[in-house]
Amino acid sequence: MEMMIQQQPIIVHVIQPPIESTTVGDVLIGAIGLTGLLVLVALLLGGAFGGILIGIKIFRRRMNIEPSADSDIIHIF
């Protein structure tokens, strides 16, 4: 007759990593940052396109190039 020896069970506790919660402040800061980025891009693109248009106008004036008579350009003096 064989005698069975019981061993002590091994107990393992699995600890979950802490979950970072998103607060209202985090959402607001992210939204304000995104809005600021979009405003900055809009200002830069608007300045670039405005500068190009002014540059074209100055170039035409220096070269005495008149727009065609068919164009719908409004001249403000």
N, CA, C and O atoms as CSV, one atom per row, in Angstrom:
chain,resi,resn,atom,element,x,y,z
A,1,MET,N,N,0.810,-1.164,0.000
A,1,MET,CA,C,0.000,0.000,0.000
A,1,MET,C,C,0.873,1.254,0.000
A,1,MET,O,O,1.747,1.447,0.845
A,2,GLU,N,N,0.594,2.071,-0.966
A,2,GLU,CA,C,1.369,3.309,-1.057
A,2,GLU,C,C,0.644,4.434,-0.332
A,2,GLU,O,O,-0.580,4.566,-0.366
A,3,MET,N,N,1.445,5.205,0.300
A,3,MET,CA,C,0.881,6.321,1.022
A,3,MET,C,C,1.030,7.586,0.184
A,3,MET,O,O,2.125,7.894,-0.286
A,4,MET,N,N,-0.045,8.308,0.000
A,4,MET,CA,C,-0.005,9.531,-0.799
A,4,MET,C,C,0.273,10.719,0.117
A,4,MET,O,O,-0.363,10.913,1.153
A,5,ILE,N,N,1.236,11.486,-0.313
A,5,ILE,CA,C,1.598,12.677,0.460
A,5,ILE,C,C,0.985,13.882,-0.240
A,5,ILE,O,O,1.207,14.098,-1.431
A,6,GLN,N,N,0.233,14.644,0.490
A,6,GLN,CA,C,-0.359,15.851,-0.072
A,6,GLN,C,C,0.579,17.023,0.158
A,6,GLN,O,O,1.136,17.213,1.239
A,7,GLN,N,N,0.727,17.801,-0.912
A,7,GLN,CA,C,1.564,18.989,-0.789
A,7,GLN,C,C,0.678,20.200,-0.523
A,7,GLN,O,O,-0.519,20.204,-0.811
A,8,GLN,N,N,1.299,21.200,0.024
A,8,GLN,CA,C,0.573,22.446,0.261
A,8,GLN,C,C,0.256,23.100,-1.085
A,8,GLN,O,O,1.129,23.127,-1.953
A,9,PRO,N,N,-0.922,23.614,-1.292
A,9,PRO,CA,C,-1.242,24.282,-2.570
A,9,PRO,C,C,-0.505,25.620,-2.674
A,9,PRO,O,O,-0.277,26.311,-1.680
A,10,ILE,N,N,-0.148,25.954,-3.896
A,10,ILE,CA,C,0.510,27.235,-4.156
A,10,ILE,C,C,-0.582,28.243,-4.532
A,10,ILE,O,O,-1.335,28.035,-5.483
A,11,ILE,N,N,-0.650,29.309,-3.786
A,11,ILE,CA,C,-1.663,30.331,-4.028
A,11,ILE,C,C,-0.977,31.537,-4.676
A,11,ILE,O,O,-0.008,32.080,-4.146
A,12,VAL,N,N,-1.493,31.932,-5.812
A,12,VAL,CA,C,-0.937,33.076,-6.539
A,12,VAL,C,C,-1.996,34.163,-6.592
A,12,VAL,O,O,-3.115,33.929,-7.049
A,13,HIS,N,N,-1.644,35.342,-6.127
A,13,HIS,CA,C,-2.547,36.495,-6.205
A,13,HIS,C,C,-2.127,37.337,-7.403
A,13,HIS,O,O,-1.003,37.836,-7.451
A,14,VAL,N,N,-3.031,37.497,-8.374
A,14,VAL,CA,C,-2.760,38.308,-9.553
A,14,VAL,C,C,-3.217,39.726,-9.244
A,14,VAL,O,O,-4.393,39.978,-8.978
A,15,ILE,N,N,-2.271,40.635,-9.286
A,15,ILE,CA,C,-2.581,42.035,-8.987
A,15,ILE,C,C,-2.706,42.779,-10.308
A,15,ILE,O,O,-1.779,42.791,-11.118
A,16,GLN,N,N,-3.854,43.393,-10.516
A,16,GLN,CA,C,-4.099,44.155,-11.737
A,16,GLN,C,C,-3.367,45.498,-11.654
A,16,GLN,O,O,-3.321,46.120,-10.593
A,17,PRO,N,N,-2.797,45.939,-12.780
A,17,PRO,CA,C,-2.153,47.261,-12.755
A,17,PRO,C,C,-3.213,48.343,-12.571
A,17,PRO,O,O,-4.351,48.174,-13.009
A,18,PRO,N,N,-2.854,49.442,-11.933
A,18,PRO,CA,C,-3.843,50.503,-11.721
A,18,PRO,C,C,-4.287,51.108,-13.061
A,18,PRO,O,O,-3.477,51.323,-13.963
A,19,ILE,N,N,-5.549,51.367,-13.160
A,19,ILE,CA,C,-6.118,51.936,-14.384
A,19,ILE,C,C,-6.196,53.447,-14.203
A,19,ILE,O,O,-6.765,53.948,-13.233
A,20,GLU,N,N,-5.603,54.166,-15.170
A,20,GLU,CA,C,-5.658,55.624,-15.103
A,20,GLU,C,C,-7.004,56.081,-15.631
A,20,GLU,O,O,-7.382,55.753,-16.755
A,21,SER,N,N,-7.713,56.825,-14.831
A,21,SER,CA,C,-9.022,57.307,-15.259
A,21,SER,C,C,-8.871,58.657,-15.956
A,21,SER,O,O,-8.001,59.459,-15.616
A,22,THR,N,N,-9.723,58.882,-16.917
A,22,THR,CA,C,-9.724,60.146,-17.650
A,22,THR,C,C,-10.719,61.073,-16.979
A,22,THR,O,O,-11.889,60.730,-16.812
A,23,THR,N,N,-10.250,62.238,-16.600
A,23,THR,CA,C,-11.125,63.189,-15.923
A,23,THR,C,C,-11.630,64.227,-16.919
A,23,THR,O,O,-11.170,64.298,-18.058
A,24,VAL,N,N,-12.574,65.016,-16.466
A,24,VAL,CA,C,-13.121,66.085,-17.299
A,24,VAL,C,C,-12.026,67.089,-17.630
A,24,VAL,O,O,-11.997,67.633,-18.734
A,25,GLY,N,N,-11.141,67.334,-16.702
A,25,GLY,CA,C,-10.026,68.260,-16.938
A,25,GLY,C,C,-9.113,67.781,-18.055
A,25,GLY,O,O,-8.652,68.578,-18.872
A,26,ASP,N,N,-8.849,66.468,-18.091
A,26,ASP,CA,C,-8.011,65.912,-19.163
A,26,ASP,C,C,-8.660,66.114,-20.529
A,26,ASP,O,O,-7.983,66.452,-21.500
A,27,VAL,N,N,-9.963,65.905,-20.598
A,27,VAL,CA,C,-10.690,66.082,-21.859
A,27,VAL,C,C,-10.668,67.543,-22.281
A,27,VAL,O,O,-10.459,67.847,-23.455
A,28,LEU,N,N,-10.882,68.451,-21.333
A,28,LEU,CA,C,-10.887,69.889,-21.654
A,28,LEU,C,C,-9.509,70.355,-22.119
A,28,LEU,O,O,-9.401,71.120,-23.078
A,29,ILE,N,N,-8.473,69.903,-21.451
A,29,ILE,CA,C,-7.119,70.295,-21.850
A,29,ILE,C,C,-6.809,69.776,-23.249
A,29,ILE,O,O,-6.204,70.487,-24.052
A,30,GLY,N,N,-7.213,68.557,-23.546
A,30,GLY,CA,C,-7.008,68.001,-24.885
A,30,GLY,C,C,-7.783,68.774,-25.939
A,30,GLY,O,O,-7.259,69.036,-27.022
A,31,ALA,N,N,-9.024,69.143,-25.640
A,31,ALA,CA,C,-9.847,69.886,-26.594
A,31,ALA,C,C,-9.282,71.283,-26.834
A,31,ALA,O,O,-9.245,71.753,-27.971
A,32,ILE,N,N,-8.847,71.939,-25.776
A,32,ILE,CA,C,-8.280,73.286,-25.921
A,32,ILE,C,C,-6.975,73.213,-26.707
A,32,ILE,O,O,-6.704,74.086,-27.531
A,33,GLY,N,N,-6.168,72.190,-26.463
A,33,GLY,CA,C,-4.920,72.026,-27.216
A,33,GLY,C,C,-5.180,71.798,-28.687
A,33,GLY,O,O,-4.493,72.371,-29.533
A,34,LEU,N,N,-6.171,70.962,-29.011
A,34,LEU,CA,C,-6.504,70.703,-30.409
A,34,LEU,C,C,-7.050,71.957,-31.075
A,34,LEU,O,O,-6.709,72.251,-32.220
A,35,THR,N,N,-7.895,72.698,-30.367
A,35,THR,CA,C,-8.440,73.936,-30.914
A,35,THR,C,C,-7.327,74.948,-31.162
A,35,THR,O,O,-7.317,75.618,-32.195
A,36,GLY,N,N,-6.404,75.062,-30.234
A,36,GLY,CA,C,-5.277,75.981,-30.410
A,36,GLY,C,C,-4.429,75.608,-31.610
A,36,GLY,O,O,-3.975,76.481,-32.351
A,37,LEU,N,N,-4.214,74.321,-31.803
A,37,LEU,CA,C,-3.441,73.861,-32.961
A,37,LEU,C,C,-4.147,74.212,-34.265
A,37,LEU,O,O,-3.513,74.673,-35.214
A,38,LEU,N,N,-5.462,73.993,-34.312
A,38,LEU,CA,C,-6.220,74.316,-35.530
A,38,LEU,C,C,-6.216,75.822,-35.808
A,38,LEU,O,O,-6.106,76.238,-36.961
A,39,VAL,N,N,-6.332,76.628,-34.770
A,39,VAL,CA,C,-6.288,78.088,-34.951
A,39,VAL,C,C,-4.916,78.506,-35.454
A,39,VAL,O,O,-4.821,79.359,-36.336
A,40,LEU,N,N,-3.865,77.930,-34.919
A,40,LEU,CA,C,-2.508,78.262,-35.355
A,40,LEU,C,C,-2.299,77.888,-36.821
A,40,LEU,O,O,-1.723,78.667,-37.581
A,41,VAL,N,N,-2.757,76.711,-37.222
A,41,VAL,CA,C,-2.632,76.287,-38.623
A,41,VAL,C,C,-3.433,77.215,-39.531
A,41,VAL,O,O,-2.968,77.581,-40.610
A,42,ALA,N,N,-4.636,77.596,-39.098
A,42,ALA,CA,C,-5.464,78.498,-39.902
A,42,ALA,C,C,-4.788,79.861,-40.075
A,42,ALA,O,O,-4.811,80.432,-41.165
A,43,LEU,N,N,-4.189,80.379,-39.004
A,43,LEU,CA,C,-3.495,81.669,-39.094
A,43,LEU,C,C,-2.287,81.588,-40.029
A,43,LEU,O,O,-2.054,82.488,-40.836
A,44,LEU,N,N,-1.529,80.508,-39.912
A,44,LEU,CA,C,-0.354,80.359,-40.775
A,44,LEU,C,C,-0.750,80.222,-42.244
A,44,LEU,O,O,-0.153,80.864,-43.109
A,45,LEU,N,N,-1.749,79.394,-42.527
A,45,LEU,CA,C,-2.184,79.221,-43.919
A,45,LEU,C,C,-2.817,80.494,-44.461
A,45,LEU,O,O,-2.584,80.858,-45.614
A,46,GLY,N,N,-3.612,81.172,-43.646
A,46,GLY,CA,C,-4.209,82.437,-44.074
A,46,GLY,C,C,-3.148,83.485,-44.369
A,46,GLY,O,O,-3.247,84.206,-45.362
A,47,GLY,N,N,-2.139,83.577,-43.521
A,47,GLY,CA,C,-1.045,84.519,-43.760
A,47,GLY,C,C,-0.263,84.175,-45.016
A,47,GLY,O,O,0.129,85.061,-45.776
A,48,ALA,N,N,-0.035,82.872,-45.232
A,48,ALA,CA,C,0.717,82.448,-46.428
A,48,ALA,C,C,-0.061,82.759,-47.698
A,48,ALA,O,O,0.492,83.317,-48.646
A,49,PHE,N,N,-1.352,82.399,-47.722
A,49,PHE,CA,C,-2.154,82.662,-48.913
A,49,PHE,C,C,-2.348,84.160,-49.146
A,49,PHE,O,O,-2.313,84.621,-50.287
A,50,GLY,N,N,-2.551,84.921,-48.069
A,50,GLY,CA,C,-2.672,86.374,-48.202
A,50,GLY,C,C,-1.383,86.990,-48.727
A,50,GLY,O,O,-1.411,87.893,-49.564
A,51,GLY,N,N,-0.245,86.493,-48.225
A,51,GLY,CA,C,1.047,86.993,-48.709
A,51,GLY,C,C,1.260,86.680,-50.182
A,51,GLY,O,O,1.801,87.496,-50.928
A,52,ILE,N,N,0.829,85.492,-50.597
A,52,ILE,CA,C,0.958,85.122,-52.016
A,52,ILE,C,C,0.099,86.041,-52.879
A,52,ILE,O,O,0.550,86.513,-53.922
A,53,LEU,N,N,-1.129,86.294,-52.451
A,53,LEU,CA,C,-2.001,87.171,-53.234
A,53,LEU,C,C,-1.447,88.600,-53.310
A,53,LEU,O,O,-1.487,89.226,-54.369
A,54,ILE,N,N,-0.940,89.106,-52.204
A,54,ILE,CA,C,-0.341,90.451,-52.212
A,54,ILE,C,C,0.900,90.462,-53.091
A,54,ILE,O,O,1.139,91.424,-53.820
A,55,GLY,N,N,1.694,89.389,-53.023
A,55,GLY,CA,C,2.888,89.298,-53.866
A,55,GLY,C,C,2.531,89.285,-55.345
A,55,GLY,O,O,3.208,89.930,-56.145
A,56,ILE,N,N,1.492,88.569,-55.718
A,56,ILE,CA,C,1.054,88.543,-57.117
A,56,ILE,C,C,0.606,89.930,-57.553
A,56,ILE,O,O,0.929,90.367,-58.658
A,57,LYS,N,N,-0.134,90.625,-56.696
A,57,LYS,CA,C,-0.601,91.969,-57.035
A,57,LYS,C,C,0.581,92.923,-57.219
A,57,LYS,O,O,0.607,93.699,-58.174
A,58,ILE,N,N,1.551,92.869,-56.314
A,58,ILE,CA,C,2.729,93.739,-56.432
A,58,ILE,C,C,3.522,93.391,-57.686
A,58,ILE,O,O,4.006,94.288,-58.377
A,59,PHE,N,N,3.663,92.097,-57.991
A,59,PHE,CA,C,4.387,91.671,-59.188
A,59,PHE,C,C,3.697,92.187,-60.453
A,59,PHE,O,O,4.364,92.677,-61.365
A,60,ARG,N,N,2.382,92.082,-60.512
A,60,ARG,CA,C,1.638,92.581,-61.684
A,60,ARG,C,C,1.817,94.091,-61.837
A,60,ARG,O,O,1.969,94.596,-62.950
A,61,ARG,N,N,1.796,94.801,-60.718
A,61,ARG,CA,C,1.925,96.254,-60.786
A,61,ARG,C,C,3.320,96.646,-61.276
A,61,ARG,O,O,3.454,97.579,-62.068
A,62,ARG,N,N,4.363,95.941,-60.812
A,62,ARG,CA,C,5.732,96.264,-61.226
A,62,ARG,C,C,5.962,95.946,-62.703
A,62,ARG,O,O,6.685,96.667,-63.390
A,63,MET,N,N,5.351,94.878,-63.183
A,63,MET,CA,C,5.540,94.465,-64.570
A,63,MET,C,C,4.512,95.093,-65.514
A,63,MET,O,O,4.488,94.791,-66.707
A,64,ASN,N,N,3.675,95.960,-64.974
A,64,ASN,CA,C,2.609,96.607,-65.754
A,64,ASN,C,C,1.742,95.585,-66.481
A,64,ASN,O,O,1.395,95.764,-67.648
A,65,ILE,N,N,1.406,94.536,-65.791
A,65,ILE,CA,C,0.528,93.511,-66.351
A,65,ILE,C,C,-0.885,93.819,-65.880
A,65,ILE,O,O,-1.162,93.835,-64.681
A,66,GLU,N,N,-1.750,94.056,-66.809
A,66,GLU,CA,C,-3.143,94.348,-66.479
A,66,GLU,C,C,-3.947,93.059,-66.602
A,66,GLU,O,O,-3.720,92.280,-67.528
A,67,PRO,N,N,-4.871,92.826,-65.696
A,67,PRO,CA,C,-5.729,91.651,-65.851
A,67,PRO,C,C,-6.616,91.806,-67.069
A,67,PRO,O,O,-6.867,92.925,-67.515
A,68,SER,N,N,-7.089,90.706,-67.607
A,68,SER,CA,C,-7.919,90.769,-68.814
A,68,SER,C,C,-9.229,91.484,-68.521
A,68,SER,O,O,-9.667,91.552,-67.372
A,69,ALA,N,N,-9.846,92.013,-69.561
A,69,ALA,CA,C,-11.087,92.774,-69.408
A,69,ALA,C,C,-12.242,91.872,-69.000
A,69,ALA,O,O,-13.250,92.353,-68.482
A,70,ASP,N,N,-12.107,90.574,-69.227
A,70,ASP,CA,C,-13.172,89.647,-68.887
A,70,ASP,C,C,-13.228,89.312,-67.407
A,70,ASP,O,O,-14.214,88.739,-66.944
A,71,SER,N,N,-12.193,89.655,-66.659
A,71,SER,CA,C,-12.131,89.275,-65.257
A,71,SER,C,C,-13.066,90.138,-64.418
A,71,SER,O,O,-13.397,91.267,-64.781
A,72,ASP,N,N,-13.472,89.585,-63.310
A,72,ASP,CA,C,-14.389,90.283,-62.400
A,72,ASP,C,C,-13.632,90.860,-61.202
A,72,ASP,O,O,-14.042,90.668,-60.057
A,73,ILE,N,N,-12.553,91.550,-61.456
A,73,ILE,CA,C,-11.743,92.118,-60.395
A,73,ILE,C,C,-12.332,93.468,-59.990
A,73,ILE,O,O,-12.650,94.309,-60.831
A,74,ILE,N,N,-12.466,93.644,-58.697
A,74,ILE,CA,C,-12.951,94.915,-58.166
A,74,ILE,C,C,-11.730,95.681,-57.672
A,74,ILE,O,O,-10.984,95.192,-56.824
A,75,HIS,N,N,-11.534,96.859,-58.194
A,75,HIS,CA,C,-10.390,97.687,-57.789
A,75,HIS,C,C,-10.841,98.635,-56.686
A,75,HIS,O,O,-11.839,99.342,-56.825
A,76,ILE,N,N,-10.101,98.638,-55.602
A,76,ILE,CA,C,-10.368,99.559,-54.505
A,76,ILE,C,C,-9.215,100.528,-54.461
A,76,ILE,O,O,-8.063,100.127,-54.296
A,77,PHE,N,N,-9.518,101.791,-54.607
A,77,PHE,CA,C,-8.461,102.815,-54.641
A,77,PHE,C,C,-8.391,103.543,-53.347
A,77,PHE,O,O,-7.563,104.440,-53.188
